[in-house]
Amino acid sequence: MKYMLLIYNRPGFAEELSEAERDELFGGVDALMKELTESGELIGGEALADPSQTKTVRVRDGVPAVTDGPYIEAKEQFAGYIMVDCETPGRAVEIAARWPDAKRWAMEVRPLMQQSGTEM
């Protein structure tokens, strides 16, 4: 089963960390990515640009309205994702729990729909 692990953190937090804290954080990401690559569970992933570059689009009565910034006002923002292919939901949760951002903010584990879309 494929899962998307959504990474949440606070924009700008890395600049507030000491060099040792940054090394620990990014070293943890690198180690986990290497492990997932070697096990064949990693499908891919990307970090997102700063939320200040976000555009939110809503269409009401056929008229699109575009606003700058993310949809919600919150300290935590969707920062990126990784996609994994795991045997069980428990394994996906285990990976998310080991992601360094989970210790400070949050990770969300979402199964991907199959092509038939019957999960909805």
C-alpha positions as CSV (number, residue, x, y, z in Angstrom):
1,M,0.0,0.0,0.0
2,K,1.3,3.5,-0.8
3,Y,1.2,6.3,1.7
4,M,1.9,10.0,1.6
5,L,3.5,11.2,4.8
6,L,2.7,14.9,5.1
7,I,5.3,16.9,6.9
8,Y,4.3,19.9,9.1
9,N,6.6,22.4,10.7
10,R,6.9,26.1,11.3
11,P,8.4,28.3,8.5
12,G,11.8,29.7,9.5
13,F,12.4,27.3,12.4
14,A,15.7,26.0,10.9
15,E,17.3,29.5,11.2
16,E,16.5,29.5,14.9
17,L,18.3,26.2,15.6
18,S,21.9,26.0,16.6
19,E,24.3,24.4,14.1
20,A,24.3,21.2,16.2
21,E,20.5,21.1,16.3
22,R,20.4,21.6,12.5
23,D,23.0,18.9,12.0
24,E,20.9,16.5,14.1
25,L,17.7,17.3,12.4
26,F,18.9,17.1,8.8
27,G,21.2,14.1,9.7
28,G,18.1,12.3,10.9
29,V,16.3,13.0,7.7
30,D,19.3,11.9,5.6
31,A,19.6,8.6,7.6
32,L,15.9,7.8,7.3
33,M,15.8,8.6,3.6
34,K,18.9,6.3,3.0
35,E,17.2,3.5,5.0
36,L,13.9,3.9,3.0
37,T,15.8,4.0,-0.3
38,E,17.8,0.8,0.6
39,S,14.6,-1.0,1.7
40,G,12.8,0.0,-1.5
41,E,10.0,1.7,0.5
42,L,10.8,5.2,-0.7
43,I,8.8,6.4,-3.7
44,G,9.7,10.0,-3.5
45,G,9.1,13.3,-1.8
46,E,9.7,17.0,-1.9
47,A,10.0,20.0,0.4
48,L,7.7,22.9,-0.3
49,A,8.7,26.5,-0.9
50,D,8.0,29.1,1.9
51,P,4.2,29.6,2.5
52,S,4.6,33.2,1.6
53,Q,4.8,32.0,-2.0
54,T,1.5,30.2,-1.7
55,K,-1.6,31.0,-3.7
56,T,-5.0,29.8,-2.5
57,V,-7.7,29.5,-5.2
58,R,-11.5,29.3,-4.5
59,V,-14.2,29.3,-7.1
60,R,-17.6,30.6,-6.0
61,D,-20.5,31.1,-8.4
62,G,-18.1,30.4,-11.2
63,V,-15.7,33.2,-10.3
64,P,-12.2,32.3,-9.2
65,A,-10.7,34.2,-6.3
66,V,-7.0,34.0,-5.7
67,T,-5.4,35.1,-2.4
68,D,-1.8,35.1,-1.3
69,G,-0.6,32.8,1.4
70,P,-1.9,29.5,2.8
71,Y,-5.6,28.8,3.4
72,I,-5.4,28.8,7.2
73,E,-3.7,31.0,9.7
74,A,-1.6,28.7,11.8
75,K,1.9,28.4,13.1
76,E,2.4,25.0,11.7
77,Q,2.3,24.7,7.9
78,F,2.4,21.9,5.4
79,A,6.1,21.8,4.5
80,G,6.6,18.8,2.3
81,Y,5.9,15.1,1.9
82,I,7.4,11.8,1.3
83,M,5.7,8.9,-0.4
84,V,6.4,5.3,0.8
85,D,5.2,1.9,-0.2
86,C,4.7,-0.2,2.9
87,E,3.3,-3.6,3.8
88,T,1.0,-2.2,6.6
89,P,-0.4,1.1,7.9
90,G,1.6,0.5,11.1
91,R,4.8,0.6,9.1
92,A,3.8,3.9,7.6
93,V,3.1,5.3,11.1
94,E,6.4,4.0,12.3
95,I,8.3,5.8,9.5
96,A,6.3,9.0,10.2
97,A,7.1,8.8,14.0
98,R,10.8,8.5,13.1
99,W,10.8,11.6,10.9
100,P,12.5,14.4,12.9
101,D,9.7,17.0,12.4
102,A,7.3,14.6,14.3
103,K,9.2,15.4,17.5
104,R,8.5,19.2,17.2
105,W,5.4,19.5,15.0
106,A,3.4,16.8,13.2
107,M,3.3,14.2,10.5
108,E,0.1,13.1,8.8
109,V,-0.1,9.6,7.3
110,R,-2.6,9.3,4.4
111,P,-3.1,6.2,2.3
112,L,-3.2,6.9,-1.5
113,M,-6.3,5.8,-3.3
114,Q,-6.1,2.9,-5.7
115,Q,-6.9,3.7,-9.4
116,S,-10.4,2.4,-8.9
117,G,-11.0,5.1,-6.3
118,T,-13.2,2.8,-4.2
119,E,-11.7,4.1,-0.9
120,M,-13.8,7.3,-1.0
